[in-house]
């Protein structure tokens, strides 16, 4: 099964604030906020939802095709992804701008304040998914994640025109897009990913109820942070999967991307929804316990032991056999 991931490719600048954001806000002054947070840690990592998902899939042995737009500064990043097992041959290089930048500050309660510089990402609308589909011998499933909104809409239209199944994952771009655009992205998708907050935002912006959205997609996957994942379709709930305990949480950035990587890898290998989500939740825990979204190298025996501790030995054995993890 050939999976493509169309989404942002970025450099992450991650900072830690040794306090709580909520203690800094004055309710009577919320209309003119002007705050500066003194941070005590700063790290720079490779990220972006598209690259994060592809990297996670590669760690599980699933080679995927990364689709996105980057600047001329992508050379080292691209080499690292290729070495990890990600196909970057169809990433678009823009010589006149930088690769996108994600800047995020996290407080003691794991709340985050972030900003995103689009850079080369704004040119992802120039990518022709149909041409890539032809050149690669056929894409079976494309995850369309947060990216340039026009690019996301174009990828969606071309995927539908070429008969490619879509995993719609608009995530952060829901705040920027209007109801008509969001309806276009999610209608007819084989999978729809979101977290709990985004699920409510989709209802508000599209004007569709929860049940109406379910009727327009194949499978809906909603993450609930520490409360796990709910998978459902128009017939009802398929599975509820508890999260893997994460006592060593250090950075929430990238956990959702890792879940998607594990879930899609499991589905591509033939696991049912519940088992695939267990893989996703276990991989997400690995990232949550790591600073940076691509700073881990997955040790398969340790990964399987963690999965077994959360979901049982039978689940771990099935995963190991199906995904061919040693």
N, C-alpha and C positions, 0 to 999 in steps of 0.2 A: 504494500500500500504506500503510494507516494503522497506524503503530506508536505504542503507548503505553508509557511507562516509569513504573512504580510503584516508588518508592524514596525514600530519605531526601533531604531538602532541609535543608541546614545551613550554618552559618557555620564556616569553618575558621580556627583559630588555630594557626599553624605557627611552630615555633621550631627553632633550630639549635644543637646542642651541639658545641663545638669539641674534642671528644675522642671516646673510644670507650666505649660502655656496658660492654662486656665487661671493661674495666679497672677498673670501679668495683664489681663484684660479688665478694663473698667467698663461696666455695663453702660454708664451714662456717657462714655466717650467712644462707643463702638462705631459711631458715624465718622470719626476722623482718627482712625488708628495710626499710630506712628511708633513702632517698636523696633528695638534692636536687641538681639539675643547674643550674649557672649557664650560661645561654644568652647568646649574643652577637647574636642576631637574632630578631626577632618580627615577623610580618606577619599581617594579618587578611584573609581572602579568602572569597568565596562558594563553597560546595561542597555536599557531599551526593551520594551515588552517582546518584540519580535525576536531579538537576539537571545534574550533570557530563556524564552520557551524553547528555541532551537537548541541552545546549550544544554538545557535540562533533558531534552529528548536524547541528545547524543550521549549523555552520561548513562542513560539506560539502554544504549545500543540501538536507538532508532535514528537513522539518518534522515534529516529533513532539509528542505530547500528554503533558505532565507530570502525573503523579498523585501527590499526597502531601499532607501536612498541615503547616501552618506557623502561626506566631504573627502577632500584629498588626504586628510589626516587619518584615514581609515586603515592604512597599510598594516600597521602592527596589530590593530584590533582584528582585521580580517584574517591575518595569519594565525592568530590565536584561535579564532573560531574554526578555521580549517583544520588546524591540528587537533582540535577537540572532536572533529567529525561532522561539522556543519558544512553544507554545500553553500558557498557564498558566490558562486559563479554568476548569479543573476542579480547581485546587488548593484544598484546604479551609483556610479561615482560622479559627484559634482565637484568641479575644480574651483568654483568661485565662492564657496561657503564652507563653514565648518560642519562637522557632524553634530547632531543635536546634543544639547546638554540638559541634564536633569539635576537640579539642585534641591536638596531636601534636608531639613532639620528635624530631628526626632527628640521628643522630651522623655522624661522618666516614666510616663504612662503610655509610651509608644504612640502618642499622638504625633502627627506630622504636619509641617508646613512646607510646601514645595512650590517650585516654579520650573517652567520648562521652556527652553529656547529651541525653537523648531529647526533653524539652520537648514541643512540639506533635506531634512524630512519634508519640507514644503514642496519638494520636487518629486515626491513619490507618485504624484498624479501623472507623471510622464511615463511611468512604467506600464508596459502592455502585458497584462497577465495572460491574455489569450495567446500571444506570441511565445511566452515562456511555456505555457501548457503544450503547445505544439513542439517546441524545441526539445523539451524534456521527455517526450513520449507519453505525456498525459499525467495530469495532477488529479489524484482521487479526492482529496479534501484540502481546502485552504482555510486556515484560520485567519480571519481579517480582524486584526487587533487595532489598538489605538495608534493612529498615524495621522498624516494630513487628512482632514475630513474629505476633501475632494478626491484624494487618492483612495480612501476607503470606499467611497461611493462608486468610483470607477472600477475598483477591483470587484466589488459586489456585482455590478452590472455585467462585467466580462466573465465572471465565474458562472453566473446564471446563463449567459449566452453560450458558454462552452460546456454546459452540463457538469460543472464541477460542484461537488457538495461544499457547503459553506458552514464554518463554525464562526458565528458572529460574536464578537467580543469587543464592543465599543468602549467599555470601561471609562477611562478618564475623559474621553471626548464626548460623553453624554452631556456634560455641562455646557459644551460649546455648540452642540448641534440642535437644530429645531426638531419638532415632532415629525414633520414630513420626512426629513433626512433619516431619523432613527427608524421610522416605519419601513423605509426602503432598505435599510441595512439588515433588519431582523426578519422581515417577512420571507418565508420560504427556507429559512436556514435549517440545516440538519441538526445543528447544535446552537444553543444560545447560552453564553456564559455571562455571569454577572455576580457581584456580591449583593448582600441584602439591601444596602442603601441604593445601589444602582438599579436594583429591581423595582424599588418604589419610584425612582426617578423616571424609569421607562414608562411606568403607568401614567405618571403625571404628564409627561411630555407628549406621549403618543396619543393619549386619550383612550387607549385600549385598557380594559381591565386585565387582571392577572390571568383569568381564564381565556380571554380573547387572545392574549399573547401566546398562551400555550397552544391554542388552536392553529396558530400561524407558523409554528416551528415544530421540528421533530422531537427534540429532547431539550429540556431546559435544565441547566446546571447552575445552582445558586450556592455560593460559598457564604458561610456564616461565621468566619473567624474561628475562635476557639470552640464554637458550638458545632463545627463540622460542615457537612455539605448535604444539600437536598437535591435529588435528581427526580424529575417528573416529566410527564408528557400529558397529552389531552385526556388520557384515561385515568390519570391520578399519579400518586407518588410511586416511583419505581424503587427508590432506595433512599435511606437516610444513613449517612456515614459519619460517625463521630470523628473528631479531629484526633491526631496523635498528640499526646501530652508533650509540651515543649518547655520543660523546666529551665532549659538553657537559652531562652529567647534573648537575642542581642539586637536584632534589627528586623522589623517587619517588612522591609522593602523586598519585593520579589517573591513573596510567598505565594501569591495568586498565580504568578507566571509559572512557578515550579509545579503547582497543582495541575495546571493545564497541560504542562509537559508530561507529567506522569499519567494523567488520565487519558490523553490522546495516544500515548505510547501503548498503554494497556488496551485501549479499544482497537488500535491498529493491529495488535498481536492476537486479538480474538477474545480478550477478557470481557466478561459482562460488565455492566455499568458499576455495580457495587465493587467488584474486585479492581476495576480500573481506577475508581475513585480512591480506594485504599492505597494504591500505588501513588496517586497524586498527593494525597494527604501526607504520606510518609516522606516523599521528596520535598514537600513544602516545609516540613519540620527541619529537614537538613539545611535548607536555605535560611529559615528563621533563626537558626543557631549559628549563622555565619554572617559576618559583616561583608556586604557586597553580594551581588546577585549571581556572579559567575566565579566566585572565589573558592568553590569547593570542587573536589575530585571525589566522585562517589565510590566508596568502597562497598562492593556488592554484598559480601557476607554481612557487614555491619548494617547495611540497609535492610537486608532480609530479616536480620535479627530484630531490628526496630519494628518492622512491619509485623513480625510474629508476636512481639510483646503487646502490640495494640490490637491486632485482629485475629491472632491465633496461628498455630503452626500450619494448619491446613491451608490457610490463606497464603502464607509465605511459600509453602511448597508449590501451590498452584502458580503463583507469580514467578517463582524461580524457573519452573518448567516452561511456562508459556513465553516468558521474556528471555529465556536462556541466560539467566544470570547465575554466575558461579559463586 
